[in-house]
């Protein structure tokens, strides 16, 4: 019976971790998108210079 309770708590913990990650995922994706766009713009400017 202890193992069933432990498994249930492990599952609850896992759900909470994924929930926390899902909450921060849009912000992380936005930051990475801004960084990638800046890199592409800098690369484009450097290629225009010569």
C-alpha positions, 0 to 999 in steps of 0.5 A, spaced: 500 500 500 505 504 501 508 503 494 501 505 491 501 512 495 508 513 493 506 512 486 500 517 486 505 522 490 510 521 484 505 522 479 502 529 482 509 531 483 510 530 475 504 533 474 506 540 478 512 540 474 509 540 467 504 545 469 510 549 472 514 548 465 508 550 461 507 556 465 513 559 463 514 556 456 511 561 452 515 566 455 522 562 454 519 561 447 518 569 446 525 570 449 528 565 444 525 568 438 527 575 440 534 573 440 534 569 434 531 574 430 536 579 433 541 574 430 538 574 423 538 581 423 545 582 425 547 577 420 543 580 414 546 587 416 553 584 416 552 580 409 550 587 406 556 590 408 561 586 404 
